[in-house]
Amino acid sequence: MAKRAFITGITGQDGSYLAEFLLAKGYEVHGLIRRASTFNTARIDHLFVDPHDADARLFLHYGDLSDGARLVTLLAEIRPDEVYNLAAQSHVRVSFDEPEHTADTTGTGTIRLLEAVRLAGIETRFYQASSSELYGSTPPPQNESTPFHPRSPYAAAKLYSFWITRNYREAYGLFAVNGILFNHESPRRGETFVTRKITRAVARIKAGVQSELYLGNLDAVRDWGYAPEYVVGMWRMLQVDRPDDYVLATGAGYTIRDFLDIAFGHADLDWNDYVRFDERYLRPSEVDALIGQSAKAQDALDWQPSVKAPELARIMVDADIAALEHEGTHWIDEVTSVTWEGALA
């Protein structure tokens, strides 16, 4: 029998790459999606096979992390070998505008899912998507032993999720792990996140359909990696003998100015000619620098990132230029495709 995985947040960047990776490994994949009047599955449409087809291995289920009873029912029916909790209100700046919603989805949603695992009485392995935002104002470099100091409602909600995941591991013997992932990006990144906002603007400015780009703090330092490599790390955390918590990071820090230099320069543009400051994009409390140390994951999981910020920026700019050329068509599988052969071992 093929292994069975259940993914919340399957329609997001990480969820789509993880589903793609697990399907390539022969898994049967089940994803949780919210009911909406518009289609919101663009990132996984290229994976979908009619569920009536005998070869179908991707199945989507309506539900929400706010509905604990639905989660219990789904897990009891699906009985997954692995559960990946990737769903969240994940935009840090927006979390200041919607703190209660962020707490309910990003924080309380995790305990609903953990309780659903417990109440369904299933034997499964549980992955919780933690975040480098947990470290907040703690100076870099940051690793599994670094103290947390969250600086946003999003980070505070993720801190609750981190500790409740560890509590369920210790209290109930659940195989539950936290992946503390530093920033990881791709052409599938949401268009309101700063890296994608930049690379999309580069493509549009190059094409003459945009003239300015408004940003906030350009001095923030981040450790940017490539999302497809990070979902492999997620999976490896659930394949070891004992559950533990791991940092995934490249170990290299770049400012947003650096990212602008690389992205605009790749298109032979000077970002100083186009970027404007807008204080609305500043956070009430800033996180100055996040740079991770992933030695533990490298040793225990044999996980090693190969793509760092300069190559990442070029990948994303090229994809956004291609996307603009294909605008109005279903392009996402064409310009964001990943070859998984090297990661399937």
Buried (B, 14 or more C-beta within 10 A) or exposed (E): EEEBBBBBBBBBBBBBBBBBBBBBBEBBBBBBBEEEEEEEBBBBEBBEEEEEEEEEBBBBBEBBBBBBEBBBBBBEEBBBBBBBBBBBBBBBBBBBEBBEBBBBBBBBBBBBBBBBBBBBEBEBBBBBBBBBBBBBEBEBBBBBEBEBBBBBBBBBBBBBBBBBBBBBBEEEEBBBBBBBBBBBBBBBBEEEBBBBBBBBBBBBBBBEEBEEBBBBBBEBBBBBBBBBBBBBBBBBBBEBEEBBBBBBBBBBBBBBBBBBBBBBBBBEBEBEEBBEEEEEEEBEEBBEBBBBBBEBBBEBBEBEBEBBBBEBBBBBBBBBBBBBEEEEEEBBBEBBEBEBEEBEE
